[in-house]
């Protein structure tokens, strides 16, 4: 399902039988201006999505953007000016703002995490803990905030997690089986030093240190050869992420970027003038 189709369904969800308030008041054509205004400092994302929502409702709505996606916007700055039939914009408003606010919230939170580790080599990654059907927009928002995308889906990259290892008979058996099928990228999740030592001796590309305290991660790094990348994951917060990056890992994956980012506060302010 492409983006346009998803947006049409999103609009259908909000307008199953139209906007009965506006429609039954007999209002049809009120020309005017409206302004998207940042109500807090934020990193913008999904401008093209808001634009498309407006165009799907009324292709005569004209949007003039002051900032593109990925740009930092200060509180009270005007993000965009919209001109045309304001009654059409009323119908597009909630769907457009929901997506613009959610994605800008993800981008803003990501930027906060990236800022905490910018003095290190560490890169901030997202996860697959995303909203079904909106993963592409949420992962793009992470990139707008300066983060990096982990695998897009289960078809994108091999990653051996705890349940794979249990059902396969352990790390060595699982990697051996996979190497009979592919020479591609393999990541292995580990939770203790014995698993670190085992994984470090195998032909894999990345080890994920899952839910380890910083001291244990530091010790684990002494066993992992330089050609294997190291990712830290589990219970990562803004308060902790700096200290984890300083341990020396290459990546930190943060599920909260997409599953817990607050919606950015963006307001749509109308300036009415009757046609």
Secondary structure in CASP SS format (residue, H / E / C, confidence):
PFRMAT SS
TARGET T0000
AUTHOR 0000-0000-0000
METHOD secondary structure of the structure
MODEL  1
X C 1.00
X C 1.00
X H 1.00
X H 1.00
X H 1.00
X H 1.00
X H 1.00
X H 1.00
X H 1.00
X H 1.00
X H 1.00
X H 1.00
X H 1.00
X H 1.00
X C 1.00
X C 1.00
X C 1.00
X C 1.00
X C 1.00
X H 1.00
X H 1.00
X H 1.00
X H 1.00
X H 1.00
X C 1.00
X C 1.00
X C 1.00
X C 1.00
X C 1.00
X C 1.00
X E 1.00
X E 1.00
X E 1.00
X E 1.00
X E 1.00
X E 1.00
X E 1.00
X E 1.00
X C 1.00
X C 1.00
X C 1.00
X E 1.00
X E 1.00
X C 1.00
X C 1.00
X C 1.00
X H 1.00
X H 1.00
X H 1.00
X H 1.00
X H 1.00
X H 1.00
X H 1.00
X H 1.00
X H 1.00
X H 1.00
X H 1.00
X C 1.00
X C 1.00
X C 1.00
X C 1.00
X E 1.00
X E 1.00
X E 1.00
X E 1.00
X C 1.00
X C 1.00
X C 1.00
X C 1.00
X C 1.00
X C 1.00
X E 1.00
X E 1.00
X C 1.00
X C 1.00
X C 1.00
X C 1.00
X E 1.00
X E 1.00
X E 1.00
X E 1.00
X E 1.00
X E 1.00
X E 1.00
X E 1.00
X H 1.00
X H 1.00
X H 1.00
X H 1.00
X H 1.00
X H 1.00
X H 1.00
X H 1.00
X H 1.00
X H 1.00
X H 1.00
X H 1.00
X H 1.00
X H 1.00
X H 1.00
X H 1.00
X H 1.00
X H 1.00
X H 1.00
X H 1.00
X H 1.00
X H 1.00
X H 1.00
X H 1.00
X H 1.00
X H 1.00
X H 1.00
X H 1.00
X H 1.00
X H 1.00
X H 1.00
X H 1.00
X C 1.00
X C 1.00
X C 1.00
X C 1.00
X C 1.00
X E 1.00
X E 1.00
X E 1.00
X C 1.00
X C 1.00
X C 1.00
X C 1.00
X C 1.00
X C 1.00
X C 1.00
X C 1.00
X C 1.00
X H 1.00
X H 1.00
X H 1.00
X H 1.00
X H 1.00
X H 1.00
X H 1.00
X H 1.00
X H 1.00
X H 1.00
X C 1.00
X C 1.00
X C 1.00
X E 1.00
X C 1.00
X C 1.00
X C 1.00
X C 1.00
X C 1.00
X C 1.00
X C 1.00
X C 1.00
X C 1.00
X E 1.00
X E 1.00
X E 1.00
X C 1.00
X H 1.00
X H 1.00
X H 1.00
X H 1.00
X H 1.00
X H 1.00
X H 1.00
X C 1.00
X C 1.00
X H 1.00
X H 1.00
X H 1.00
X H 1.00
X H 1.00
X H 1.00
X H 1.00
X H 1.00
X H 1.00
X C 1.00
X C 1.00
X C 1.00
X C 1.00
X C 1.00
X C 1.00
X E 1.00
X E 1.00
X E 1.00
X E 1.00
X E 1.00
X C 1.00
X C 1.00
X H 1.00
X H 1.00
X H 1.00
X H 1.00
X H 1.00
X H 1.00
X H 1.00
X H 1.00
X C 1.00
X C 1.00
X C 1.00
X C 1.00
X C 1.00
X E 1.00
X E 1.00
X E 1.00
X E 1.00
X E 1.00
X C 1.00
X C 1.00
X C 1.00
X H 1.00
X H 1.00
X H 1.00
X H 1.00
X H 1.00
X H 1.00
X H 1.00
X H 1.00
X C 1.00
X C 1.00
X C 1.00
X C 1.00
X C 1.00
X C 1.00
X C 1.00
X E 1.00
X E 1.00
X E 1.00
X E 1.00
X E 1.00
X C 1.00
X C 1.00
X C 1.00
X C 1.00
X H 1.00
X H 1.00
X H 1.00
X H 1.00
X H 1.00
X H 1.00
X H 1.00
X H 1.00
X H 1.00
X H 1.00
X C 1.00
X C 1.00
X C 1.00
X E 1.00
X E 1.00
X E 1.00
X C 1.00
X C 1.00
X H 1.00
X H 1.00
X H 1.00
X H 1.00
X C 1.00
X C 1.00
X C 1.00
X C 1.00
X C 1.00
X C 1.00
X E 1.00
X E 1.00
X E 1.00
X E 1.00
X E 1.00
X E 1.00
X E 1.00
X C 1.00
X C 1.00
X C 1.00
END
